[in-house]
C-alpha cells in the first residue's frame, strides 16, 4: 500500500512538473510575443516620425519640386520655387476635373500633400508706357511662358505658335507631344484655333457630328504646321464654349486643353 501511494505521489509530482514546464513555455512565448509587439510599435513610431517630416513632392509649371513644409502660401510657391514675382503672377492648382485659382489670395495657406500640380500664371495684358494695351500672340505667349511653357512661332507665321507639351491626364498621360495654335490678333477677346497636335494620336475623322474625342479630327488644316515645324500634324476642332464666361487668360485656355486630354 505504501509503495502504491509513493508511486501515485511521484506521478502527481511529475504531472505537476510538466504543467509547470508548460506554463513556463507559454509564459516565454507570451514574453516573446510582447517583445515583438514592442519592437513593432517602436518601428511604427519611427516610421510615423519619418512620415511626419517626409518631403512632399509636387509639380510647378511641369517641373518637379519638393518641400518639408506642410503648409505654403501661393506667394511662397511663386517666389521660392517658381522664382517669379507674386506682384504680377498668381498661382493656379490643376485638379483632374477643375482648376483652383489663387488670384488675389496670395497669402492664404495651402495644405501641401504629394502629387499636387500647380501653374504660375502671368496677370496678362498690361498697359505699355505711352502705348496701347498688348493683345494677340504677345499676350498668349507671355501667359504660356508664365506657366513654364516655351512657345515659338513658325517661320514667317508669327501668329502660328508651337510648343512641347507633356500630357498631364487621361489615357495619354505622360506622353510628350507638340501642340500648335493659331492666335487671333484680338486675343483674349477671341480664342486661338486648335489645338494642332503632333504626332497623330487620334484617327483622322473629319466628321464633327461624331463628337469628342473621335470626331472633328482633320489633317489638311494642319499643313502650315507640317511644313513649318516638320513631322505629322493633325487639327482637332475643339472650340471653347465657356470662353465668354471665363477669365479669358492663357491659363483659362490651357485648362480647356487639359480637359480635352483628360476626356480622351
C-alpha positions as CSV (number, residue, x, y, z in Angstrom):
1,X,0.0,0.0,0.0
2,X,2.8,2.4,0.9
3,X,4.6,1.6,-2.4
4,X,1.4,2.4,-4.3
5,X,1.0,5.7,-2.5
6,X,4.6,6.6,-3.3
7,X,4.1,5.9,-7.0
8,X,0.9,7.9,-7.1
9,X,2.6,10.8,-5.4
10,X,5.5,10.5,-7.8
11,X,3.2,10.6,-10.9
12,X,1.3,13.6,-9.5
13,X,4.6,15.4,-8.9
14,X,5.7,14.5,-12.3
15,X,2.5,15.8,-13.8
16,X,2.8,18.9,-11.8
17,X,6.3,19.5,-13.1
18,X,5.1,19.0,-16.7
19,X,2.3,21.5,-16.1
20,X,4.8,24.0,-14.6
21,X,7.2,23.5,-17.6
22,X,4.3,24.0,-20.0
23,X,3.3,27.2,-18.1
24,X,6.9,28.4,-18.3
25,X,6.9,27.7,-22.1
26,X,3.6,29.6,-22.5
27,X,5.0,32.5,-20.4
28,X,8.1,32.6,-22.6
29,X,6.0,32.6,-25.8
30,X,4.0,35.4,-24.3
31,X,7.1,37.3,-23.4
32,X,8.5,36.8,-26.9
33,X,5.2,38.0,-28.4
34,X,5.2,41.0,-26.1
35,X,8.8,41.9,-27.1
36,X,7.8,41.5,-30.8
37,X,4.8,43.8,-30.3
38,X,7.1,46.4,-28.5
39,X,9.6,46.2,-31.3
40,X,6.9,46.6,-34.0
41,X,5.4,49.6,-32.1
42,X,8.8,51.3,-31.9
43,X,9.2,50.7,-35.6
44,X,5.8,52.2,-36.3
45,X,6.6,55.2,-34.2
46,X,9.9,55.7,-36.1
47,X,8.1,55.4,-39.4
48,X,5.4,57.8,-38.3
49,X,8.0,60.3,-37.3
50,X,9.7,59.9,-40.7
51,X,6.4,60.4,-42.4
52,X,5.7,63.5,-40.3
53,X,8.9,65.0,-41.6
54,X,8.9,63.5,-45.1
55,X,9.5,65.5,-48.2
56,X,6.3,66.4,-50.1
57,X,6.6,66.1,-53.8
58,X,4.6,68.4,-56.2
59,X,4.8,69.9,-59.7
60,X,5.0,73.5,-60.6
61,X,4.9,74.6,-64.3
62,X,5.6,71.0,-65.2
63,X,8.7,70.7,-63.1
64,X,9.1,68.5,-60.0
65,X,9.8,70.1,-56.6
66,X,9.8,69.0,-53.0
67,X,9.3,70.6,-49.6
68,X,9.2,69.6,-46.0
69,X,6.7,72.3,-45.2
70,X,3.1,71.1,-44.8
71,X,1.7,74.5,-45.5
72,X,2.7,77.1,-48.1
73,X,1.1,80.2,-49.4
74,X,0.7,80.8,-53.2
75,X,3.1,83.7,-53.0
76,X,5.7,81.5,-51.3
77,X,5.3,78.9,-54.1
78,X,5.6,81.6,-56.8
79,X,8.7,83.3,-55.3
80,X,10.6,80.4,-53.6
81,X,10.1,77.7,-56.2
82,X,9.0,79.5,-59.4
83,X,11.4,82.3,-58.9
84,X,8.8,84.8,-60.1
85,X,7.4,88.0,-58.7
86,X,4.0,87.5,-57.0
87,X,3.2,91.1,-57.8
88,X,2.5,90.2,-61.4
89,X,1.8,86.5,-61.2
90,X,-0.7,84.3,-59.4
91,X,-1.0,80.6,-58.7
92,X,-3.4,78.0,-60.1
93,X,-3.8,74.5,-58.8
94,X,-4.7,71.9,-61.5
95,X,-7.1,69.1,-60.5
96,X,-8.4,66.3,-62.7
97,X,-11.8,68.0,-63.2
98,X,-11.2,71.7,-62.5
99,X,-8.7,74.3,-61.6
100,X,-8.4,76.4,-58.4
101,X,-7.3,80.0,-58.8
102,X,-5.4,81.7,-56.0
103,X,-5.6,85.1,-57.7
104,X,-5.8,87.8,-55.0
105,X,-5.3,85.0,-52.4
106,X,-1.6,85.0,-52.4
107,X,-1.2,84.9,-48.6
108,X,-3.8,82.2,-47.9
109,X,-2.3,78.9,-46.6
110,X,-2.4,75.8,-48.8
111,X,-2.1,72.4,-47.1
112,X,0.5,70.6,-49.1
113,X,0.5,66.9,-50.0
114,X,2.1,64.6,-52.5
115,X,1.2,64.9,-56.2
116,X,-0.2,68.4,-56.2
117,X,0.1,70.2,-59.5
118,X,0.4,74.0,-59.8
119,X,0.9,76.5,-62.6
120,X,2.1,80.1,-62.3
121,X,0.1,82.5,-64.4
122,X,1.0,86.0,-65.5
123,X,-1.6,88.6,-64.8
124,X,-2.0,89.1,-68.5
125,X,-2.3,92.2,-70.7
126,X,-0.6,95.3,-69.2
127,X,-0.6,98.9,-70.4
128,X,2.6,99.8,-72.2
129,X,4.1,103.1,-71.3
130,X,2.9,105.7,-73.9
131,X,1.4,102.8,-75.9
132,X,-1.7,100.6,-76.4
133,X,-2.6,97.5,-74.4
134,X,-0.8,94.4,-75.7
135,X,-3.1,91.9,-77.3
136,X,-2.9,88.9,-79.6
137,X,0.0,86.5,-79.8
138,X,2.2,88.5,-77.4
139,X,-0.3,88.1,-74.6
140,X,-0.9,84.5,-75.3
141,X,2.8,83.5,-75.4
142,X,3.6,85.6,-72.3
143,X,1.0,83.8,-70.4
144,X,2.3,80.4,-71.6
145,X,5.8,81.3,-70.6
146,X,4.5,82.3,-67.2
147,X,3.2,78.7,-66.9
148,X,6.7,77.4,-67.6
149,X,6.0,76.6,-71.3
150,X,8.2,77.6,-74.2
151,X,6.1,78.6,-77.3
152,X,7.8,79.5,-80.5
153,X,6.4,81.0,-83.7
154,X,6.6,79.2,-87.0
155,X,9.0,80.7,-89.6
156,X,7.2,83.5,-91.5
157,X,4.0,82.8,-89.5
158,X,4.3,84.7,-86.2
159,X,0.7,84.0,-85.2
160,X,1.3,80.2,-85.5
161,X,3.0,79.0,-82.4
162,X,4.4,75.6,-81.4
163,X,5.5,74.2,-78.1
164,X,6.4,71.0,-76.4
165,X,3.8,69.6,-74.0
166,X,3.7,66.7,-71.6
167,X,0.1,65.3,-71.4
168,X,-1.0,65.5,-67.7
169,X,-4.1,63.4,-67.6
170,X,-6.3,60.9,-69.5
171,X,-5.2,57.8,-71.4
172,X,-2.2,59.7,-72.9
173,X,-0.9,60.9,-69.6
174,X,2.9,61.2,-69.5
175,X,3.2,61.3,-73.3
176,X,5.3,64.1,-74.9
177,X,3.7,65.8,-77.9
178,X,3.9,69.1,-79.7
179,X,0.9,71.5,-79.6
180,X,0.2,74.2,-82.1
181,X,-2.2,77.2,-82.0
182,X,-3.2,80.0,-84.4
183,X,-3.6,83.1,-82.2
184,X,-6.0,85.7,-83.3
185,X,-4.9,89.4,-83.2
186,X,-7.6,90.3,-80.8
187,X,-6.8,87.7,-78.2
188,X,-8.1,87.5,-75.4
189,X,-11.4,88.6,-77.0
190,X,-11.2,85.6,-79.3
191,X,-9.6,82.2,-78.5
192,X,-6.9,80.6,-80.6
193,X,-7.8,78.0,-83.2
194,X,-6.7,74.5,-82.4
195,X,-5.2,72.6,-80.9
196,X,-2.9,71.2,-83.6
197,X,-1.2,68.1,-82.4
198,X,1.9,66.2,-83.4
199,X,2.3,63.3,-83.9
200,X,-1.1,61.8,-84.9
201,X,-2.6,60.4,-81.6
202,X,-6.2,60.1,-82.9
203,X,-7.5,58.6,-86.1
204,X,-8.3,61.2,-88.8
205,X,-12.1,61.6,-88.6
206,X,-13.3,65.0,-90.0
207,X,-17.0,64.4,-89.2
208,X,-17.7,66.7,-86.2
209,X,-21.1,65.2,-85.6
210,X,-19.4,62.2,-84.0
211,X,-18.3,64.4,-81.2
212,X,-15.3,64.5,-78.9
213,X,-12.9,62.7,-78.7
214,X,-13.2,60.8,-82.0
215,X,-14.9,63.4,-84.3
216,X,-13.6,66.6,-85.8
217,X,-10.0,65.4,-86.3
218,X,-8.5,66.8,-89.5
219,X,-5.3,66.5,-91.4
220,X,-5.4,69.1,-94.3
221,X,-5.9,72.1,-92.0
222,X,-2.6,71.2,-90.2
223,X,-0.5,71.8,-93.4
224,X,1.2,75.0,-92.2
225,X,2.5,73.2,-89.1
226,X,3.6,70.2,-91.0
227,X,5.5,72.5,-93.4
228,X,6.9,74.9,-90.8
229,X,7.7,72.6,-87.9
230,X,8.0,69.2,-89.6
231,X,6.5,65.9,-88.7
232,X,2.9,64.6,-88.8
233,X,0.3,67.0,-87.6
234,X,-3.5,66.9,-87.1
235,X,-6.0,69.5,-86.2
236,X,-8.6,69.0,-83.5
237,X,-11.7,71.1,-84.0
238,X,-12.4,71.8,-80.3
239,X,-14.0,75.2,-79.6
240,X,-14.0,76.6,-76.1
241,X,-17.8,77.2,-75.5
242,X,-17.3,78.7,-72.0
243,X,-14.8,81.3,-73.1
244,X,-17.2,84.2,-72.8
245,X,-17.8,83.5,-69.1
246,X,-14.2,82.5,-68.3
247,X,-11.4,84.8,-67.2
248,X,-10.1,84.9,-70.7
249,X,-6.5,84.2,-69.8
250,X,-3.9,81.9,-71.3
251,X,-4.3,79.8,-68.2
252,X,-8.1,79.5,-68.8
253,X,-7.4,78.4,-72.4
254,X,-4.9,75.8,-71.2
255,X,-7.4,74.5,-68.8
256,X,-9.6,73.8,-71.8
257,X,-6.7,71.9,-73.4
258,X,-6.1,70.0,-70.2
259,X,-9.8,68.9,-70.2
260,X,-9.5,67.7,-73.9
261,X,-6.7,65.3,-72.9
262,X,-8.5,64.3,-69.7
263,X,-11.6,63.3,-71.5
264,X,-9.9,61.1,-74.1
